[in-house]
């Protein structure tokens, strides 16, 4: 009985965090694919999934590059049904799946050529289970593009948790040691194709846009205007995106 009550509390807390994040955060549509991803994508159309995709910021660029299309199965996976509805409105042929990135039973073993999962690893309770799920859904020699937050020990950001700078208070961890990441990759049974660090930049207009959230739908629909407004940026001291290409 106590175990069920604890599980119920965890589910309610997760639902609250997901709802709050969905309401306040925007995932801006990518003007182009990240360079590391573009260099290592396989020829399309691919059987593909974006795990923890949010509003699906990469899908438009993937379609433009002929990496995905209605000819092959494509999955958008996220905990927030409202975010997935925005994906479905733009791409009706993409199968939306409400699920955690570390447990996606709707996707069969070895079904996919390629998996993307950006800035999710720092959110999942168990990184090993998360990487194991990515490996499970990939075919032999299939690839994954995975990113997470990496920071120097002296990194600074205006958001705090327990007195420590954090990029996002909802993160369960922010990595400070690349060797820790490499051990996780090796233990999960992946081959590391590439691993790069990219400095993170802060668009100065984002606090206002995040406060507005998706309520300002007119602006959200004008991606070219959003890109122009978000162009003024400053580097976040000591914070990086750690980008990985993994092969099963």
N, C-alpha and C positions, 0 to 999 in steps of 0.2 A: 504493500500500500504506500509506504513511504517512498519507494523507488518510483512508483507511478506519479506521485505528487511532485517529486523533484523533476521528473521528465516533463510534466505539465508546466511547471514554472519556467523551465528552460525554453520550452516551445513558445510560451507567451512572451518571454524576454526577447527571443529571436524575432518573433513577429513584430514587436514594438520597434526594435532596432531597424529591421528591414523597412517598415513603414516610414520611420523618421528619415532614413537615408534616401528613400525614394522621393519623399516630399521635398527635401532640401538640396539634393545634389543633382547636378546635370552631367551627362556624358555627352560631350560635344562631338559631333560627327567628324571623323578624321578626314582631312583634306587629301592625305595620301597615307599609304601604309608605312609603318616604321621600317627604316632601311634594312635592319637585320632580318626582319620577317620577310621583306620582299626578296632579299637575296637568296633565302633558303626555302621559299615556297616551292612545292612541286607543281608540275604542269597541271592545269585544270581542264575540265571542271573536277573539283575534289569532293569526296565524301568528307564532310567538315563539321566541326562543332566549335562554338565559342562558349566555354564554361565560365559562368559568372559574367555574362556579357552585358548586363545592365540594359541600356537603351540600344545596344548594338552599334557602337560608333565605327567599327571596322567594316561592317557589311557592305556599305556603298562602295568603298574603295576596292574591296574584294570582287564585287560584281563588275566594276569598271575594268579591272585587270583580267577578267575572265577566269578567275580562280575558283569561283563558285557560281552555280546556276541551278535552275530547276531540274536539270537532267540527273543530278546526283543528290543524295540526301544531305541536307544541311540542318543543323540543330542550333537553336539559341537556348541556352540553359541559364536560368537565374532563379533566385528565391523570390523575386518580386514580380508577381503576375502583372502589375500595372506597367512595369518597365517592358516586359515581354509583349504586352499589347501594343506598345509603340513600335516594336520590331515587326509584329504581324501586320500592322497597318501599312508599313512601307514595303514589306516583302511577304506577301501572303503565302508563298510557296515554301518559306522556311518553317520547319516544325519547331514550335515553342514547347519547352519542357520546364515546368516549375519544379526545381530540385536544387539541392546543394551541389556544388562543384565536386565534392568528394564522394558522391553517391548518386549515380545517374542510371538507374536500372532500365530506363526507356531506350538506352543505346546498347546494342548488342556487343558482345566481345569481338574485338578485332574488326569492327565495322567501318572505321574511319581511316582516311589517308592522312589527315592533319587536324590538330587541335590547337586552338588559341586559348589562352587563359591569362588575362592581363590584370595585374594588381589584385590578385585573389589569394595568393599563397599566404599573405600576412593576415588574412581573415579566418582561414579554416582552423578548426580545433586541432587537427593532426596533419602535419605536412606529409607524413609518410602515406597515410590513407589517401590523401589528395593526389599525390604523384602516382600511387598504385592505380587509382581510378583512371587517370589519363593513360597510363600504360595499357590497362585492360581494354579500353575502347579503340586503341590504335591497332592497325594491322602490323605484321612484322615489317620492319623498315619504315613504318609510319613515323611522322615527325610531329613535334609540339613546339610552339612558341610560348614561353612562360616568362612573365615578368613579376618582379616584386620590389619592395622598397629596400634600399640599402643606404645606410648612413654612417658617417664618421662618428666617432665617440663624442666629438665636440660639436656636432651638428646643432643648428638652431632653427626653430620655427615658432610662430606665435601661438600655435596650439600646444597645450600642455596636458600631461596625465601624470599624476603623482609627482609633480614638479619637474618632470622630464619633457623635453621637446619631442613631440610626435607629429607626424604628417597628418594623421587622422586618429582621433581618440577611439575609433571603433577597431583599430588594428590590435590584434592579439600579440603581435610581435613586429619589430622592425630590425632587420638583420644588420649586424655590424662586422661580420666575419664571412668572407667569401668561401673559406674552406668549409664552413658549416653547410653552406648551400651545396658545395661539391660532394660532400659526404652523403647528403640526402639524395642527390641525383644518382650516385653510385649505388647506394643501398636499394633504391627503387628499381635498379636494373636498366637504367638508361645509359646510352652513350652520349657524351657531351660533344656536340658539333661546334658550338660557339657559345661564348659567354662574354658579354660586354657590359660596361657601366656607362650610363648616359646621365649627365647632369640634369637635375630637375629644375624647371623654371616656373615661376609663379606669375600668371597673368594678373595684372593689377586690377582688372575689372571683376575678377571672379567672386570676391566677397558679395558684391551686389547681385550678380547673377545667381549665386547659390541661394541668397536670401529670397530672391524671386521664385526660384525653383521652376517648375513647369507651369506655373500659373501665367507666366508671360508667354503664351503659346505663339503669339505673332512673331516675336523676336526669335523664339526657338526654331521656327520654321525657316528663317532666313539665315542659312548657314554661312553664306559669304559675308554678310554683315557681322555675324558673330565672330568670324575669324578676324575681321578687321578690328573690331572692338577689343579682342583679346590679344592683339599683336604686342602692345607694350608689356614687357615682361622683365622680371629680375630673377637672377639665380637664387635658389634656396640654399643657404650656406650648409654645405656638408651632406646634402641629400642627393641621391642618385636613383635612377631606375636601373635595376639589374635585369638584363635581358638574356634569355637563354634559348638556344635551339637544341632540342633533345631528340634523339632517335631511339626507337624501340629496338 
